[in-house]
């Protein structure tokens, strides 16, 4: 039976997709509206590095209440909300625990990717705010006219818009989009229907401070609202969305300035630059060895490995829609390296199987097809085993907001976020991208490139060179 051949153009299409992913994953996509930087796709520069690589801040929070008015349940609720706020910001390398005897919450986490000021007070700002969102009739905050609070907001997201508002005005800037639950949607529909006839307003406030008080011109019945504020930046809009998603603290938390400190990186200031340079050299050497050993298969494998690396960086930086990024620690980097090693191993297995098929007298097309087919079971078995290990690590040492962590916490009890979780995460995404790039795309590229007449020489694919 004749083997199905791949189109010659397949190789170039996949190559273009991998190069596009690589460029955008490492450099991102952004534009500017005046002085406002609008990040459309996050890059490697947006990765938040762990405390071990870049250092961070340690803070001690205390309730702004009398000791007698605070219960253990309140302290646990406050810790859970701070935990959620950290995760919403893509911070997974952190430590948080509650000292119930002294009613204090101790938090340690790394600097943000774009934080060059290294101001600990600025870094912790917002974590201890109550952040209670309210919707009121009128243009000012009125506790007696509250329609509903932020607990009825199903989801909040920040985005940049340039649109015409319902009152006819133009608005260009950052907004916070809100999805209301059924209860709030019904209230909002009835209220906006009532106010539309009189051009009334609805004040959207945070902790009593009015963020926006739009005039209602038309009824809003779809359960969606939008907070506009000329003062919003990408950071402040996202910060507000994070606070709304996390919920309101049971009380305000103040920072003990005497216990606010900077945590130094355990590896030293230049460790990151050294690791990047060493990683680039090692990656280049691996690709060179693959090409020297396996010729065309080595070229295809190197392209696939580049795609795998770019995919891992994209998964860490928050490149993909709906993701907030991830904190990368030294063990996390080890996970990336190990996953690349797995990718090399997959290509070596396939290349050796193809060589064996040439020894059995197969043609180029037959050797490639049979070689990939015969190596698939071994590759899948190895990758699935690693996926299981990575999931166990993430479930055992992951952040409390993860479903998999909730499942594993029933077995292992309370967990800690940080280094081991980072290792499991990068190992998992690396293996997933290896299955896409190193197994699926490699096969398509290899079959495609073998259709070029000038490259149809068995020795280029592992066969014997004819004199």
C-alpha positions, 0 to 999 in steps of 0.5 A: 500500500502506498504511503500517504505523502505530505504536501511540500508546503506543509514544512514552510507553513509549520516553520512559519507558525513556529517562528511566529510563536517564537517571536511573539512569545519572546518579544510580545505584541504592544502598541501605544496610545499617546503615553499609554502602553497597551500590551496585546500579547505578553512577552518573556519580559513580563515573566515574574521571576521567583524570590530565589532568582530576583528577590522579593518583599516580606510584609506583616499585615494586621487588622485595623480593628480591636483584638477583641473584635477579631475571630479566627474565622475572620483571619482565615477568610482574610488569608484566603482572599490575600491568597486569591489576590496573589494568584490572580496576579500570577504570583505562585512562588509565595509564602503566606501564613496566619499568626492567630495568636497575634492576629497577623498575616505574614506574606512573602512574594517576589517582585513584579516583572516590571518593578524597577523601584524595589519599593516594598511599600508599593509592592504590597499596596492593595493586598490589604485593602477591603476592596468592596465594590458597590453599585448605587443609584445617583452620581455619588456613593450612598450607603442607603442607595446600594443596589448590590455589592461586588459579591454579585459580580461573577467575573471582572476583566480589564481591557483597552477599548476605543468606542462610542459610549451610549451617551454619544461621547468617545472613550479611549482607554482602559476599562474593567468589564463586569459579568453580573450574576442572575440576581444582580443582572435582574436588579441592574435591568430594572434599575437601568430601565427606570433611570433611562427615561430620566437620564439618571446615573449609577455610581460604581464605587470602591470602598466608598470612592466613586470610580465611575458614575455613568449616565443611563441612556438605555436599559442594560439587560444582558448582565454586563457592565463596564467601569470607565475611568480616565485615570485607569492605566493597564496596571490599575485596571487589572489591579481593580479587576483582581480585587473584585475577583478576589472579593472583599476582606472582612476588615482592612489590613495595615502593614507594620512598617517596622516589619516590612523588608526586602528579601534578597535573591538567594542566587545573586543579582547576576544569576538570571543573566548567567542562566539565560546565556548558559541556556542559549549556549546549551540549546544551540549545542544540543541542536548542533549535535542533533543536526550532526548526528541525524542530518535532516531529522536533526534540522526538523528536531531543532525547529520542533525544540524551538517551538517547544521552548517558545510554547513553554515561555508563552505559557509562563508569561501569560501569553495565552488569553485567559491566563495571568502568567506564572512565577518562574523559579530555579526548579521551574527552569529545571522543569523546562530543561528536563522537558527539552531533554524529553523532546530530544529523546522523542526525536532520537527514538524516532530517528533511530527507528527510521534508521532501522527501517532503512536497514530493513530495505524500506524506501524513504517514504516507507522508512519515515512512515514506519519509523514514526509509527513504530516509535509512537508507543514508546514516546507516548508512554514516556510522556504520559508518565511524566505528565502524571508525575507533573500533575501530582507535583502540582496537586501536592504543592500547588496554590489553593485556587487550583482544582487539582490542588483541592483534590490532592489536599484531601490526601496530602493536607495543606500545601505550599506554593512555590518551587516544587509547583513551579517545577511541576508546571513547567514540566507539564507544559513542556511535555504538552508542547513536546507532544505537539511540536516534537511528535505531531509537527515533526512528523508532518515537517519530516514527511513534507521536506522529504518530498523535495527532489534535491533532498531525496537521498537516503543518507540524509535520513539515516540511510547508507550514503551511496557513492 
